[in-house]
Amino acid sequence: MDNEPIKPGDSGSQADFIQNELNFDVDPKDTLTKATLEDHTEGEWMDVLGVGQLKKKVVKAGQPGTRPNRSDICTIKLTGKLEDGKVVEDHEKLTVQLGDVEVIQGLDLVIALMDVGEVAEVEVESRFAYGDLGREPDIPGGAKLFYTLELLSVEMEPEIETLGVAQRKEIGYNKRERGNWWYTRDEASLAVQCYRRALDYLDETKGGIVYPQGEPDESISDAALQALLEDRMKVYNNLAAAQMKTEAYDAASKSIDNVLRCQPKNVKALFRKAKILQHRGERAAAFAVLLQASKLDPDSKAIQQELADLKEKRAKDAKHEKNLYKKMLGTHKANGTSNKNDDSINQKSAKSKIAWSLIGGAVAAMAGVIVYRYDIF
């Protein structure tokens, strides 16, 4: 029966379960998957990714079976140090949403491998920390970081539809800011991830908004909804910029269309739309969009420079097309002259053949007369 309780040992280990045919998209041999499923022995270092760039050691075991899932709200305590022992991060209680890269990638991956109450030491190479850029003023580029990390608590993500406008706006804003942070670090893919999560909170069309009882009346006013819309447009605009960096131009075009559908005079959106059109080779359409943006913001140096560059490209295109046309036209003329010469030669040849035929006929007739006159028979 489906409702019968599962007895201990009936289903085997988690590793056995994920091999079930219904879980076809999970690879039990994947390094991170294995790390997630296995118990971690105290005092032993675990190579999380199998490449030596992220290591974890359990200092104090937590409550078994309490590991967080993606999108869970996790409260952590952490201390981060450089190799020389200098403390560069120190938080007694830091709340992050797992999987939304609200901390460095290395920590985001390790938190998913911890039980509530667990204390772990973590070593993170720069690739999964602050990279070659570092973090001003205290973390130099390429720095390896050493953390002491404790998972204090885990809560499930609340149903977005139950959150009020003010809550949605605050969460969406924070996720957008995190996306901006990743974008400035040239991590466009991570920025896209953050922007998409921000949109989950800022888009009131997904299931509508159910306002909790006791929420202030002003938070559900038209002005509050308009503010939510404006924040959403900012996120879509930023999302398009990040998608363009990853060369996902079709996706970027859809993001821009979402902005221009609500704000047809949004200058940033028009500028990015022109860039996308240029990438597609639609320079005439791009020029028209840039002209529209220029009228809305005539003092923009970026728009004026883009217009100048596009004019130059269009002039080169026109010159190239003109040269091609000339070459094609010249070939046709040459072919026409050749045909005329051939016709003339053919006509002369025909006339020559007729003349020689007449001469031949005349000679044959004269020979006949001579033979007739001087018959030797």
QUIWOVEN-V641659 format. One record per residue. N is the residue number from 1. PSI is psi in radians with two decimals (999 if undefined). D_CENTER is the distance of its C-alpha to the mean C-alpha in Angstrom with 2 decimals. Layout:
n=N psi=PSI d_center=D_CENTER
n=N psi=PSI d_center=D_CENTER
This chain:
n=1 psi=2.54 d_center=46.11
n=2 psi=-0.52 d_center=42.57
n=3 psi=-0.03 d_center=43.85
n=4 psi=2.41 d_center=45.79
n=5 psi=2.57 d_center=44.72
n=6 psi=2.16 d_center=43.26
n=7 psi=2.66 d_center=45.76
n=8 psi=2.29 d_center=44.91
n=9 psi=-0.24 d_center=44.13
n=10 psi=-0.73 d_center=43.62
n=11 psi=-0.01 d_center=39.89
n=12 psi=-2.81 d_center=39.96
n=13 psi=2.98 d_center=37.32
n=14 psi=-0.66 d_center=33.70
n=15 psi=-0.63 d_center=32.90
n=16 psi=-0.71 d_center=35.27
n=17 psi=-0.72 d_center=33.75
n=18 psi=-0.18 d_center=30.19
n=19 psi=-0.08 d_center=31.65
n=20 psi=2.53 d_center=32.75
n=21 psi=-0.38 d_center=31.61
n=22 psi=-0.27 d_center=29.86
n=23 psi=0.86 d_center=27.49
n=24 psi=-0.31 d_center=26.24
n=25 psi=0.17 d_center=22.65
n=26 psi=2.24 d_center=23.97
n=27 psi=1.86 d_center=24.96
n=28 psi=-0.25 d_center=28.02
n=29 psi=-0.16 d_center=27.98
n=30 psi=2.38 d_center=24.61
n=31 psi=-0.81 d_center=25.54
n=32 psi=-0.64 d_center=23.79
n=33 psi=-0.77 d_center=25.13
n=34 psi=-0.72 d_center=28.58
n=35 psi=-0.61 d_center=28.47
n=36 psi=-0.67 d_center=27.67
n=37 psi=-0.50 d_center=30.55
n=38 psi=2.65 d_center=33.16
n=39 psi=2.54 d_center=35.61
n=40 psi=2.08 d_center=35.50
n=41 psi=2.38 d_center=38.92
n=42 psi=2.43 d_center=40.09
n=43 psi=-0.08 d_center=40.45
n=44 psi=2.37 d_center=38.41
n=45 psi=2.38 d_center=35.19
n=46 psi=2.27 d_center=32.30
n=47 psi=1.74 d_center=29.56
n=48 psi=-0.78 d_center=26.61
n=49 psi=-0.06 d_center=24.13
n=50 psi=0.20 d_center=26.89
n=51 psi=0.15 d_center=26.05
n=52 psi=0.18 d_center=28.13
n=53 psi=-0.21 d_center=25.35
n=54 psi=2.01 d_center=25.82
n=55 psi=2.59 d_center=29.31
n=56 psi=2.41 d_center=30.98
n=57 psi=2.24 d_center=34.69
n=58 psi=2.12 d_center=36.36
n=59 psi=-0.69 d_center=39.05
n=60 psi=2.18 d_center=40.08
n=61 psi=2.59 d_center=39.22
n=62 psi=-2.82 d_center=38.03
n=63 psi=2.09 d_center=38.75
n=64 psi=2.50 d_center=37.90
n=65 psi=0.33 d_center=35.48
n=66 psi=0.39 d_center=33.84
n=67 psi=2.48 d_center=30.43
n=68 psi=2.76 d_center=27.63
n=69 psi=2.89 d_center=24.90
n=70 psi=2.39 d_center=21.28
n=71 psi=-0.07 d_center=21.28
n=72 psi=2.64 d_center=24.93
n=73 psi=2.02 d_center=26.24
n=74 psi=2.34 d_center=27.66
n=75 psi=2.20 d_center=30.22
n=76 psi=2.79 d_center=30.70
n=77 psi=2.30 d_center=33.06
n=78 psi=2.64 d_center=32.02
n=79 psi=2.22 d_center=33.34
n=80 psi=2.36 d_center=31.40
n=81 psi=2.73 d_center=33.26
n=82 psi=3.06 d_center=32.93
n=83 psi=-0.47 d_center=34.86
n=84 psi=0.07 d_center=37.86
n=85 psi=-0.06 d_center=38.02
n=86 psi=2.24 d_center=36.84
n=87 psi=2.18 d_center=35.31
n=88 psi=-0.21 d_center=31.97
n=89 psi=2.35 d_center=30.85
n=90 psi=1.94 d_center=33.29
n=91 psi=2.20 d_center=32.71
n=92 psi=-0.71 d_center=35.41
n=93 psi=1.89 d_center=33.24
n=94 psi=2.19 d_center=29.49
n=95 psi=2.21 d_center=27.65
n=96 psi=2.69 d_center=24.06
n=97 psi=2.06 d_center=22.04
n=98 psi=2.34 d_center=21.29
n=99 psi=-0.13 d_center=17.76
n=100 psi=0.33 d_center=16.32
n=101 psi=0.85 d_center=16.53
n=102 psi=-0.13 d_center=19.18
n=103 psi=3.12 d_center=20.97
n=104 psi=2.74 d_center=20.08
n=105 psi=-0.72 d_center=18.43
n=106 psi=-0.78 d_center=21.84
n=107 psi=-0.66 d_center=23.60
n=108 psi=-0.65 d_center=21.04
n=109 psi=-0.69 d_center=21.67
n=110 psi=-0.65 d_center=25.42
n=111 psi=-0.62 d_center=26.12
n=112 psi=-0.25 d_center=25.18
n=113 psi=0.15 d_center=28.01
n=114 psi=2.61 d_center=30.68
n=115 psi=2.73 d_center=33.39
n=116 psi=2.30 d_center=34.62
n=117 psi=-0.15 d_center=37.20
n=118 psi=2.49 d_center=36.01
n=119 psi=2.30 d_center=36.15
n=120 psi=2.68 d_center=34.26
n=121 psi=2.43 d_center=33.87
n=122 psi=2.33 d_center=30.46
n=123 psi=2.17 d_center=29.71
n=124 psi=2.06 d_center=26.21
n=125 psi=2.81 d_center=25.43
n=126 psi=-0.54 d_center=23.46
n=127 psi=-0.60 d_center=20.26
n=128 psi=0.28 d_center=20.04
n=129 psi=-1.91 d_center=21.78
n=130 psi=0.19 d_center=21.39
n=131 psi=-2.79 d_center=20.56
n=132 psi=-0.34 d_center=22.03
n=133 psi=-0.53 d_center=21.80
n=134 psi=-2.80 d_center=23.95
n=135 psi=2.02 d_center=24.80
n=136 psi=2.51 d_center=27.41
n=137 psi=0.06 d_center=30.29
n=138 psi=-0.25 d_center=31.09
n=139 psi=1.92 d_center=28.50
n=140 psi=2.78 d_center=28.49
n=141 psi=2.44 d_center=25.66
n=142 psi=0.18 d_center=25.69
n=143 psi=2.40 d_center=27.82
n=144 psi=2.43 d_center=28.40
n=145 psi=2.60 d_center=28.99
n=146 psi=2.10 d_center=31.57
n=147 psi=2.58 d_center=31.42
n=148 psi=2.11 d_center=33.95
n=149 psi=2.34 d_center=32.18
n=150 psi=2.29 d_center=33.79
n=151 psi=1.90 d_center=32.31
n=152 psi=-0.76 d_center=34.53
n=153 psi=2.81 d_center=33.37
n=154 psi=2.31 d_center=30.81
n=155 psi=2.61 d_center=30.39
n=156 psi=2.61 d_center=28.39
n=157 psi=2.32 d_center=25.75
n=158 psi=2.69 d_center=27.68
n=159 psi=2.13 d_center=27.13
n=160 psi=-0.63 d_center=24.96
n=161 psi=-0.33 d_center=27.27
n=162 psi=-0.12 d_center=30.20
n=163 psi=2.54 d_center=28.90
n=164 psi=2.97 d_center=30.28
n=165 psi=-0.78 d_center=28.58
n=166 psi=-0.72 d_center=29.34
n=167 psi=-0.78 d_center=27.89
n=168 psi=-0.76 d_center=24.67
n=169 psi=-0.75 d_center=24.38
n=170 psi=-0.81 d_center=25.07
n=171 psi=-0.77 d_center=22.65
n=172 psi=-0.71 d_center=19.82
n=173 psi=-0.81 d_center=20.75
n=174 psi=-0.69 d_center=20.78
n=175 psi=-0.60 d_center=17.33
n=176 psi=-0.76 d_center=16.01
n=177 psi=-0.66 d_center=18.05
n=178 psi=-0.68 d_center=16.71
n=179 psi=-0.73 d_center=13.11
n=180 psi=-0.66 d_center=14.70
n=181 psi=-0.81 d_center=16.44
n=182 psi=-0.65 d_center=13.53
n=183 psi=-0.75 d_center=11.91
n=184 psi=-0.33 d_center=15.36
n=185 psi=0.16 d_center=15.47
n=186 psi=0.56 d_center=12.52
n=187 psi=1.22 d_center=10.75
n=188 psi=-0.65 d_center=7.36
n=189 psi=-0.72 d_center=6.18
n=190 psi=-0.60 d_center=9.54
n=191 psi=-0.76 d_center=9.35
n=192 psi=-0.75 d_center=6.75
n=193 psi=-0.78 d_center=9.34
n=194 psi=-0.74 d_center=12.14
n=195 psi=-0.69 d_center=11.33
n=196 psi=-0.68 d_center=11.16
n=197 psi=-0.63 d_center=14.40
n=198 psi=-0.71 d_center=15.88
n=199 psi=-0.54 d_center=15.56
n=200 psi=-0.59 d_center=17.49
n=201 psi=-0.44 d_center=20.33
n=202 psi=-0.18 d_center=20.25
n=203 psi=1.88 d_center=20.25
n=204 psi=-0.05 d_center=23.91
n=205 psi=-0.28 d_center=23.57
n=206 psi=1.55 d_center=22.66
n=207 psi=0.01 d_center=26.25
n=208 psi=3.12 d_center=27.66
n=209 psi=2.16 d_center=29.00
n=210 psi=2.01 d_center=32.05
n=211 psi=2.15 d_center=33.79
n=212 psi=2.58 d_center=35.64
n=213 psi=2.49 d_center=39.35
n=214 psi=-0.02 d_center=40.59
n=215 psi=2.41 d_center=37.52
n=216 psi=2.50 d_center=38.73
n=217 psi=-0.63 d_center=39.07
n=218 psi=-0.36 d_center=37.30
n=219 psi=-0.27 d_center=34.03
n=220 psi=0.33 d_center=33.87
n=221 psi=2.93 d_center=34.92
n=222 psi=-0.62 d_center=33.24
n=223 psi=-0.68 d_center=32.43
n=224 psi=-0.73 d_center=30.58
n=225 psi=-0.64 d_center=28.53
n=226 psi=-0.69 d_center=27.85
n=227 psi=-0.65 d_center=26.68
n=228 psi=-0.72 d_center=24.29
n=229 psi=-0.77 d_center=22.96
n=230 psi=-0.69 d_center=22.57
n=231 psi=-0.68 d_center=20.65
n=232 psi=-0.69 d_center=18.29
n=233 psi=-0.64 d_center=17.82
n=234 psi=-0.72 d_center=17.07
n=235 psi=-0.77 d_center=14.32
n=236 psi=-0.69 d_center=12.76
n=237 psi=-0.80 d_center=13.24
n=238 psi=-0.65 d_center=11.68
n=239 psi=-0.75 d_center=8.63
n=240 psi=-0.73 d_center=8.38
n=241 psi=-0.74 d_center=9.10
n=242 psi=-0.68 d_center=6.48
n=243 psi=-0.63 d_center=3.72
n=244 psi=-0.62 d_center=6.51
n=245 psi=-0.57 d_center=6.92
n=246 psi=0.09 d_center=4.35
n=247 psi=0.46 d_center=6.07
n=248 psi=1.25 d_center=4.39
n=249 psi=-0.59 d_center=7.70
n=250 psi=-0.75 d_center=9.20
n=251 psi=-0.71 d_center=7.16
n=252 psi=-0.68 d_center=7.64
n=253 psi=-0.70 d_center=11.16
n=254 psi=-0.69 d_center=11.85
n=255 psi=-0.76 d_center=11.11
n=256 psi=-0.69 d_center=13.40
n=257 psi=-0.62 d_center=15.89
n=258 psi=-0.63 d_center=16.26
n=259 psi=-0.89 d_center=17.34
n=260 psi=-0.38 d_center=19.62
n=261 psi=-0.62 d_center=21.18
n=262 psi=-0.55 d_center=22.61
n=263 psi=1.36 d_center=22.86
n=264 psi=-0.25 d_center=23.49
n=265 psi=0.35 d_center=24.66
n=266 psi=1.93 d_center=21.73
n=267 psi=-0.75 d_center=21.75
n=268 psi=-0.73 d_center=18.36
n=269 psi=-0.72 d_center=16.76
n=270 psi=-0.73 d_center=19.05
n=271 psi=-0.78 d_center=18.25
n=272 psi=-0.56 d_center=14.48
n=273 psi=-0.71 d_center=15.46
n=274 psi=-0.69 d_center=17.78
n=275 psi=-0.70 d_center=15.28
n=276 psi=-0.74 d_center=13.19
n=277 psi=-0.69 d_center=16.63
n=278 psi=-0.74 d_center=17.66
n=279 psi=-0.58 d_center=14.86
n=280 psi=-0.07 d_center=16.17
n=281 psi=0.17 d_center=19.63
n=282 psi=1.25 d_center=20.92
n=283 psi=-0.60 d_center=22.65
n=284 psi=-0.77 d_center=25.43
n=285 psi=-0.69 d_center=23.23
n=286 psi=-0.70 d_center=21.18
n=287 psi=-0.72 d_center=24.58
n=288 psi=-0.71 d_center=25.81
n=289 psi=-0.70 d_center=22.92
n=290 psi=-0.66 d_center=23.45
n=291 psi=-0.71 d_center=27.16
n=292 psi=-0.76 d_center=26.59
n=293 psi=-0.65 d_center=24.59
n=294 psi=-0.64 d_center=27.36
n=295 psi=-0.60 d_center=30.03
n=296 psi=-0.56 d_center=28.44
n=297 psi=1.34 d_center=28.00
n=298 psi=-0.29 d_center=30.40
n=299 psi=-0.01 d_center=30.42
n=300 psi=2.03 d_center=26.75
n=301 psi=-0.61 d_center=26.90
n=302 psi=-0.73 d_center=23.21
n=303 psi=-0.76 d_center=23.76
n=304 psi=-0.70 d_center=27.06
n=305 psi=-0.71 d_center=25.74
n=306 psi=-0.68 d_center=22.97
n=307 psi=-0.77 d_center=25.75
n=308 psi=-0.78 d_center=28.00
n=309 psi=-0.71 d_center=25.52
n=310 psi=-0.64 d_center=24.82
n=311 psi=-0.76 d_center=28.60
n=312 psi=-0.74 d_center=29.20
n=313 psi=-0.72 d_center=26.70
n=314 psi=-0.64 d_center=28.28
n=315 psi=-0.70 d_center=31.72
n=316 psi=-0.70 d_center=30.91
n=317 psi=-0.77 d_center=29.63
n=318 psi=-0.72 d_center=32.86
n=319 psi=-0.73 d_center=35.02
n=320 psi=-0.77 d_center=33.47
n=321 psi=-0.69 d_center=34.03
n=322 psi=-0.74 d_center=37.57
n=323 psi=-0.69 d_center=38.37
n=324 psi=-0.73 d_center=37.20
n=325 psi=-0.72 d_center=39.36
n=326 psi=-0.75 d_center=42.30
n=327 psi=-0.76 d_center=42.02
n=328 psi=-0.76 d_center=41.92
n=329 psi=-0.71 d_center=44.83
n=330 psi=-0.68 d_center=46.77
n=331 psi=-0.74 d_center=46.45
n=332 psi=-0.73 d_center=47.76
n=333 psi=-0.76 d_center=50.70
n=334 psi=-0.73 d_center=51.52
n=335 psi=-0.66 d_center=51.44
n=336 psi=-0.75 d_center=53.70
n=337 psi=-0.75 d_center=56.22
n=338 psi=-0.70 d_center=56.25
n=339 psi=-0.69 d_center=56.97
n=340 psi=-0.75 d_center=59.79
n=341 psi=-0.73 d_center=61.34
n=342 psi=-0.69 d_center=61.14
n=343 psi=-0.72 d_center=62.85
n=344 psi=-0.76 d_center=65.53
n=345 psi=-0.74 d_center=66.17
n=346 psi=-0.70 d_center=66.35
n=347 psi=-0.76 d_center=68.76
n=348 psi=-0.71 d_center=70.96
n=349 psi=-0.73 d_center=70.95
n=350 psi=-0.76 d_center=72.03
n=351 psi=-0.70 d_center=74.80
n=352 psi=-0.72 d_center=75.93
n=353 psi=-0.71 d_center=76.12
n=354 psi=-0.75 d_center=78.22
n=355 psi=-0.82 d_center=80.56
n=356 psi=-0.56 d_center=81.12
n=357 psi=-0.73 d_center=81.74
n=358 psi=-0.75 d_center=84.44
n=359 psi=-0.76 d_center=85.99
n=360 psi=-0.71 d_center=85.97
n=361 psi=-0.71 d_center=87.64
n=362 psi=-0.76 d_center=90.33
n=363 psi=-0.74 d_center=91.13
n=364 psi=-0.68 d_center=91.43
n=365 psi=-0.76 d_center=93.82
n=366 psi=-0.73 d_center=95.97
n=367 psi=-0.68 d_center=96.15
n=368 psi=-0.72 d_center=97.30
n=369 psi=-0.80 d_center=100.07
n=370 psi=-0.79 d_center=101.17
n=371 psi=-0.73 d_center=101.28
n=372 psi=-0.76 d_center=103.16
n=373 psi=-0.69 d_center=105.73
n=374 psi=0.97 d_center=106.14
n=375 psi=2.26 d_center=106.08
n=376 psi=0.10 d_center=107.63
n=377 psi=999 d_center=108.37
